[in-house]
């Protein structure tokens, strides 16, 4: 029988002793969360940096919207594969070796993108970015939980949005107003990765090496028995909110420009930036609210935002689109934070990277699969506006599914 969870994310008594509240276990070392959090931000900033450049690349290399979504999808697929193969590795070999390797690969990927001369190089750079990010996410999230379970869980939920939003906005501003638009943002990121590599060399290791590193490379989506119920409760909302992020990453820039009549790459990236920043602020603001309540709130905001976007698209309203985006950001932050906090504080130290990798697999499936399908529909279906309308309806359906799943799993906890 699945062990019940309280609203504070504690494992209930079912033959096992309940875990003490994380805040009572230890006080976080000053600044200890800063380095892994900054690496999450920089990696996801790097993943968002090409978004405002896709129109520039398409104009230079003459490719269609399908190619744009394929480039987007290649990154998501690479992240998924790396999560499956490398996600549990740091639980065996330590956090530092995995992070140093990931920073090295991320630097190479950024060099490839900075010197790209065609679609092949763009695809290669995105593939390497995905491998590096997927290989690092589990280790980074686990490192933050090693420092402090509760604050680490909040930081895990807040940093992805901060990173993605920062990357899109920084890239858009540099493309619009700075020289060398297809080079400068990547050079800034390379310098950041080098500095973070020095930080990782100096950081203390939080995991004792243990056998099984080679076996951990065998792809496996394994969830410890005591966490299966919480993962089932969190999975639908995690998929839904990251499908929303996929909408803003793939269709959002073109939709914002078409609705506003602007050709500015800053306007194109503003929707994704607004979604990410509002999501991160919502994550922090709701950190003391019980996880189940946060997930219910996130589902509600997701439904409201999807309805608002539908209306904005029908009315061709720029103000309505960005208002809906603001609400969507609240739903994204609440849903993601509630899902993460439902699961990760319950994981034992040697399970943390693997459990986080499973959750990120769910997230990136939600982001990647619908986005690629949307790119095909833009070209071969109802065009941009029709596809945006269908995508919003799809998000509404996901919100309803997430609500049904949450209510169903909540009933199972009470049995």
C-alpha positions as CSV (number, residue, x, y, z in Angstrom):
1,X,0.0,0.0,0.0
2,X,1.3,3.5,-0.9
3,X,2.4,5.4,2.2
4,X,0.4,8.5,2.9
5,X,2.0,11.9,2.6
6,X,1.1,14.9,4.7
7,X,0.8,18.4,3.1
8,X,4.4,19.1,4.3
9,X,5.8,16.3,2.1
10,X,6.6,13.9,5.0
11,X,6.3,10.1,4.6
12,X,3.7,8.8,6.9
13,X,3.9,5.8,9.2
14,X,3.5,2.6,7.3
15,X,6.1,0.4,8.8
16,X,8.9,3.0,8.4
17,X,9.9,5.8,10.7
18,X,8.8,9.2,9.4
19,X,11.5,11.5,8.2
20,X,12.2,14.4,10.5
21,X,11.4,17.9,9.2
22,X,14.3,18.9,6.9
23,X,14.7,22.3,8.5
24,X,15.5,20.6,11.8
25,X,18.1,18.3,10.2
26,X,20.7,21.0,9.6
27,X,21.2,24.6,8.7
28,X,22.4,25.3,5.2
29,X,26.0,26.5,4.8
30,X,26.1,30.2,3.8
31,X,26.1,30.4,0.1
32,X,26.3,26.6,-0.4
33,X,23.2,26.6,-2.6
34,X,24.5,29.4,-4.7
35,X,26.9,27.5,-7.0
36,X,24.7,24.6,-8.0
37,X,21.7,27.0,-8.4
38,X,23.8,29.3,-10.6
39,X,24.8,26.3,-12.8
40,X,21.2,25.4,-13.3
41,X,20.5,29.0,-14.3
42,X,23.4,29.2,-16.7
43,X,22.7,25.8,-18.3
44,X,19.0,26.7,-18.9
45,X,19.9,30.2,-20.0
46,X,22.2,28.5,-22.6
47,X,19.2,26.4,-23.7
48,X,17.0,29.4,-24.1
49,X,19.7,31.6,-25.7
50,X,19.1,30.4,-29.3
51,X,15.3,31.0,-29.2
52,X,15.5,34.7,-30.3
53,X,18.1,33.8,-32.9
54,X,15.9,31.2,-34.7
55,X,14.4,33.9,-37.0
56,X,18.0,35.2,-37.8
57,X,19.2,31.6,-38.5
58,X,16.1,30.9,-40.7
59,X,16.7,34.1,-42.7
60,X,20.4,33.2,-43.3
61,X,20.0,29.5,-43.9
62,X,16.4,29.5,-45.4
63,X,14.7,26.8,-43.3
64,X,11.1,26.4,-42.4
65,X,9.2,26.4,-39.0
66,X,9.5,22.6,-39.0
67,X,13.3,22.9,-38.9
68,X,12.9,25.3,-35.9
69,X,10.8,22.8,-34.0
70,X,13.2,20.0,-34.9
71,X,16.1,21.9,-33.5
72,X,14.0,22.5,-30.4
73,X,13.0,18.9,-30.3
74,X,16.6,17.6,-30.7
75,X,17.6,19.4,-27.5
76,X,14.7,18.0,-25.6
77,X,15.4,14.4,-26.8
78,X,19.1,14.7,-25.9
79,X,18.1,15.9,-22.4
80,X,15.8,12.9,-22.0
81,X,18.4,10.4,-23.2
82,X,21.1,11.9,-20.9
83,X,18.7,11.9,-18.0
84,X,18.0,8.2,-18.6
85,X,21.7,7.2,-19.0
86,X,23.5,9.6,-16.7
87,X,20.8,10.7,-14.2
88,X,21.8,8.3,-11.4
89,X,25.6,8.5,-12.0
90,X,26.4,11.2,-9.4
91,X,24.8,9.1,-6.6
92,X,27.7,6.7,-7.2
93,X,30.7,8.7,-8.3
94,X,29.9,12.0,-6.6
95,X,28.5,15.3,-7.7
96,X,31.7,17.0,-8.6
97,X,33.0,14.7,-11.4
98,X,29.6,14.7,-13.1
99,X,29.3,18.5,-12.9
100,X,32.8,19.1,-14.2
101,X,32.2,16.8,-17.2
102,X,28.9,18.6,-17.9
103,X,30.5,22.0,-17.8
104,X,33.1,20.9,-20.2
105,X,30.5,19.5,-22.7
106,X,28.4,22.6,-22.3
107,X,31.4,24.8,-23.1
108,X,32.1,22.8,-26.3
109,X,28.4,23.0,-27.3
110,X,28.5,26.8,-26.9
111,X,31.6,27.1,-29.0
112,X,29.8,25.0,-31.7
113,X,26.8,27.3,-31.6
114,X,29.0,30.5,-31.6
115,X,30.8,29.3,-34.8
116,X,27.8,27.6,-36.5
117,X,27.6,28.1,-40.2
118,X,24.5,26.1,-41.0
119,X,21.7,23.9,-39.7
120,X,24.0,20.9,-39.1
121,X,26.1,22.8,-36.7
122,X,23.1,24.2,-35.0
123,X,21.7,20.7,-34.5
124,X,25.1,19.5,-33.2
125,X,25.3,22.3,-30.7
126,X,21.8,21.7,-29.5
127,X,22.5,18.0,-29.2
128,X,25.6,18.6,-27.0
129,X,23.7,21.1,-25.0
130,X,21.0,18.6,-24.3
131,X,23.5,15.9,-23.3
132,X,25.3,18.2,-20.9
133,X,22.1,19.6,-19.4
134,X,20.5,16.2,-18.9
135,X,23.6,14.8,-17.4
136,X,23.9,17.6,-14.9
137,X,20.3,18.2,-13.8
138,X,20.0,15.2,-11.5
139,X,23.4,15.9,-9.9
140,X,22.7,19.7,-9.5
141,X,19.3,19.1,-8.0
142,X,20.7,16.4,-5.7
143,X,23.6,18.7,-4.6
144,X,21.1,21.3,-3.6
145,X,19.1,18.8,-1.6
146,X,22.3,17.6,0.0
147,X,22.8,21.1,1.4
148,X,19.3,21.4,2.8
149,X,16.3,19.3,1.8
150,X,13.5,22.0,2.1
151,X,15.4,25.0,0.7
152,X,17.0,22.7,-1.9
153,X,13.6,21.6,-3.1
154,X,12.4,25.2,-3.4
155,X,15.6,26.2,-5.2
156,X,15.2,23.2,-7.6
157,X,11.7,24.5,-8.5
158,X,12.7,28.2,-8.8
159,X,16.0,28.1,-10.8
160,X,14.8,26.4,-14.1
161,X,12.4,29.3,-14.9
162,X,15.0,31.9,-13.9
163,X,17.6,30.4,-16.2
164,X,15.4,29.9,-19.2
165,X,13.8,33.4,-18.9
166,X,17.2,35.0,-18.4
167,X,18.7,33.3,-21.4
168,X,15.8,34.3,-23.7
169,X,15.8,37.9,-22.6
170,X,19.6,38.3,-22.6
171,X,19.9,36.8,-26.0
172,X,17.0,39.0,-27.4
173,X,18.6,42.2,-26.0
174,X,22.0,41.3,-27.4
175,X,20.6,40.3,-30.8
176,X,18.5,43.5,-31.0
177,X,21.0,46.1,-29.7
178,X,24.6,44.7,-29.6
179,X,27.1,43.8,-32.3
180,X,27.8,40.2,-33.4
181,X,24.3,39.0,-32.4
182,X,25.0,35.3,-33.2
183,X,28.3,35.3,-31.2
184,X,28.2,37.6,-28.2
185,X,25.6,35.8,-26.1
186,X,27.6,32.6,-26.5
187,X,30.9,34.2,-25.5
188,X,29.2,35.5,-22.3
189,X,28.0,32.0,-21.5
190,X,31.4,30.4,-22.2
191,X,33.0,32.8,-19.7
192,X,30.4,31.9,-17.1
193,X,30.9,28.2,-17.5
194,X,34.7,28.6,-17.0
195,X,34.2,30.5,-13.7
196,X,31.6,27.9,-12.5
197,X,34.1,25.1,-13.3
198,X,36.6,26.7,-11.0
199,X,33.8,26.9,-8.4
200,X,33.0,23.2,-8.8
201,X,36.7,22.2,-8.3
202,X,36.7,24.1,-5.0
203,X,33.3,22.9,-3.7
204,X,33.2,20.1,-1.1
205,X,31.9,16.7,-2.3
206,X,28.6,15.8,-0.6
207,X,28.4,12.1,-1.6
208,X,30.7,9.2,-0.6
209,X,31.6,7.1,-3.6
210,X,29.9,3.7,-3.7
211,X,29.8,0.8,-6.1
212,X,27.4,0.5,-9.0
213,X,28.4,3.4,-11.1
214,X,28.7,1.3,-14.3
215,X,25.3,-0.3,-13.6
216,X,23.8,3.1,-13.1
217,X,24.5,3.9,-16.8
218,X,22.0,1.4,-17.9
219,X,18.8,3.4,-18.8
220,X,16.2,2.9,-16.1
221,X,13.2,4.9,-14.9
222,X,13.2,3.5,-11.4
223,X,11.2,5.1,-8.6
224,X,11.7,3.7,-5.0
225,X,8.6,1.9,-3.9
226,X,7.8,4.5,-1.2
227,X,7.8,7.3,-3.7
228,X,5.6,5.8,-6.4
229,X,2.4,7.4,-5.0
230,X,3.9,10.9,-4.8
231,X,5.4,10.6,-8.3
232,X,2.0,9.5,-9.7
233,X,0.4,12.5,-8.0
234,X,3.0,15.0,-9.4
235,X,3.5,13.6,-12.9
236,X,0.4,15.0,-14.7
237,X,0.9,18.6,-13.4
238,X,4.6,18.4,-14.2
239,X,3.9,17.3,-17.8
240,X,1.2,20.0,-18.2
241,X,3.2,23.0,-17.0
242,X,6.2,22.0,-19.1
243,X,4.0,21.5,-22.1
244,X,3.0,25.1,-21.5
245,X,6.7,26.1,-21.4
246,X,7.1,24.2,-24.7
247,X,4.3,26.3,-26.2
248,X,6.2,29.5,-25.3
249,X,9.5,28.1,-26.5
250,X,8.3,26.9,-29.9
251,X,5.3,29.0,-30.9
252,X,5.5,31.9,-28.4
253,X,8.0,34.2,-30.2
254,X,6.3,34.0,-33.6
255,X,2.9,34.4,-32.0
256,X,3.9,37.5,-30.0
257,X,5.4,39.1,-33.1
258,X,2.3,38.4,-35.2
259,X,-0.2,39.6,-32.6
260,X,1.8,42.8,-31.9
261,X,2.9,43.4,-35.5
262,X,6.5,43.8,-34.3
263,X,9.6,42.3,-35.8
264,X,11.6,42.8,-32.7
265,X,13.3,39.7,-31.3
266,X,12.9,41.2,-27.8
267,X,9.1,41.3,-28.2
268,X,9.3,37.7,-29.5
269,X,11.2,36.5,-26.4
270,X,9.2,38.6,-24.0
271,X,6.4,36.0,-23.5
272,X,8.9,33.2,-22.6
273,X,10.7,35.6,-20.3
274,X,7.5,36.7,-18.5
275,X,6.4,33.1,-18.1
276,X,9.7,32.1,-16.6
277,X,10.2,35.1,-14.2
278,X,6.6,35.1,-12.9
279,X,6.9,31.3,-12.5
280,X,10.1,31.7,-10.4
281,X,8.5,34.4,-8.2
282,X,5.4,32.3,-7.7
283,X,7.7,29.4,-6.7
284,X,9.3,31.5,-3.9
285,X,6.0,33.1,-2.8
286,X,4.3,29.7,-2.3
287,X,7.2,28.0,-0.5
288,X,5.4,27.7,2.8
289,X,2.1,26.5,1.2
290,X,1.4,22.7,1.4
291,X,2.4,21.0,-1.9
292,X,-1.0,19.6,-2.7
293,X,-2.6,23.0,-2.3
294,X,0.1,24.5,-4.5
295,X,-0.6,21.9,-7.2
296,X,-4.3,22.6,-7.1
297,X,-3.7,26.3,-7.4
298,X,-1.3,25.7,-10.3
299,X,-3.9,23.6,-12.2
300,X,-6.5,26.3,-11.7
301,X,-4.1,29.0,-13.0
302,X,-3.2,26.8,-15.9
303,X,-6.8,26.5,-17.0
304,X,-7.4,30.2,-16.6
305,X,-4.3,31.0,-18.6
306,X,-5.2,28.7,-21.4
307,X,-8.7,30.2,-21.7
308,X,-7.2,33.7,-21.7
309,X,-4.7,32.8,-24.4
310,X,-7.6,31.3,-26.5
311,X,-9.5,34.5,-26.2
312,X,-6.4,36.7,-27.0
313,X,-5.7,34.6,-30.1
314,X,-9.3,34.9,-31.3
315,X,-9.3,38.7,-30.7
316,X,-5.7,39.2,-32.0
317,X,-5.1,41.0,-28.7
318,X,-1.4,41.6,-27.7
319,X,-2.4,42.8,-24.2
320,X,-4.6,39.7,-23.8
321,X,-1.7,37.5,-24.8
322,X,0.7,39.0,-22.3
323,X,-2.0,39.1,-19.5
324,X,-2.6,35.4,-20.2
325,X,1.1,34.8,-20.1
326,X,1.4,36.4,-16.6
327,X,-1.3,34.1,-15.3
328,X,0.4,31.2,-17.1
329,X,3.6,32.0,-15.3
330,X,1.8,31.7,-11.9
331,X,0.4,28.3,-13.0
332,X,3.8,27.2,-14.2
333,X,5.6,28.1,-11.0
334,X,2.9,26.7,-8.7
335,X,2.5,23.5,-10.6
336,X,6.2,22.8,-10.9
337,X,7.0,23.7,-7.3
338,X,4.1,21.7,-5.9
339,X,5.2,18.7,-8.0
340,X,8.8,18.9,-7.0
341,X,8.0,19.4,-3.3
342,X,5.6,16.5,-3.3
343,X,8.4,14.1,-4.2
344,X,12.0,15.2,-3.6
345,X,12.0,15.8,0.1
346,X,11.0,12.2,0.6
347,X,14.0,10.8,-1.3
348,X,17.0,9.3,0.6
349,X,20.3,10.9,-0.2
350,X,21.4,8.0,-2.4
351,X,18.1,8.2,-4.3
352,X,18.0,12.0,-5.0
353,X,19.7,12.3,-8.4
354,X,17.8,9.3,-9.8
355,X,14.4,10.5,-8.5
356,X,15.0,14.0,-9.8
357,X,16.0,12.6,-13.2
358,X,12.7,10.7,-13.4
359,X,10.8,14.0,-12.7
360,X,12.8,15.8,-15.3
361,X,12.1,13.1,-17.9
362,X,8.4,13.8,-17.3
363,X,9.0,17.5,-17.7
364,X,11.0,17.3,-20.9
365,X,8.5,14.8,-22.5
366,X,5.9,17.5,-21.8
367,X,8.0,20.2,-23.3
368,X,9.4,18.4,-26.3
369,X,6.7,16.1,-27.8
370,X,3.9,18.6,-28.1
371,X,6.2,21.3,-29.4
372,X,7.5,19.2,-32.3
373,X,3.9,18.2,-33.1
374,X,3.0,21.9,-33.1
375,X,5.8,22.7,-35.6
376,X,4.4,20.2,-38.0
377,X,0.9,21.6,-37.6
378,X,2.1,25.1,-38.3
379,X,3.3,24.1,-41.7
380,X,0.9,21.3,-42.6
381,X,-2.2,22.1,-40.5
382,X,-3.9,25.3,-39.6
383,X,-1.0,27.7,-39.6
384,X,0.3,29.6,-36.6
385,X,-3.0,31.0,-35.2
386,X,-4.8,27.7,-35.7
387,X,-2.0,25.7,-34.1
388,X,-1.8,28.1,-31.1
389,X,-5.6,27.7,-30.6
390,X,-5.3,23.9,-30.7
391,X,-2.3,24.0,-28.3
392,X,-4.2,26.1,-25.8
393,X,-7.1,23.6,-25.9
394,X,-4.6,20.8,-25.4
395,X,-3.2,22.6,-22.3
396,X,-6.8,22.9,-21.0
397,X,-7.2,19.1,-21.5
398,X,-3.9,18.5,-19.7
399,X,-5.1,20.7,-16.8
400,X,-8.3,18.6,-16.5
401,X,-6.2,15.4,-16.6
402,X,-3.9,16.7,-13.9
403,X,-6.8,17.6,-11.6
404,X,-8.4,14.2,-12.0
405,X,-5.0,12.5,-11.4
406,X,-4.3,14.6,-8.3
407,X,-7.8,13.9,-6.8
408,X,-7.5,10.2,-7.6
409,X,-4.0,9.8,-6.0
410,X,-5.1,11.9,-3.0
411,X,-7.9,9.4,-2.3
412,X,-5.5,6.5,-2.5
413,X,-3.4,8.1,0.3
414,X,-6.4,8.1,2.6
415,X,-7.1,4.4,2.1
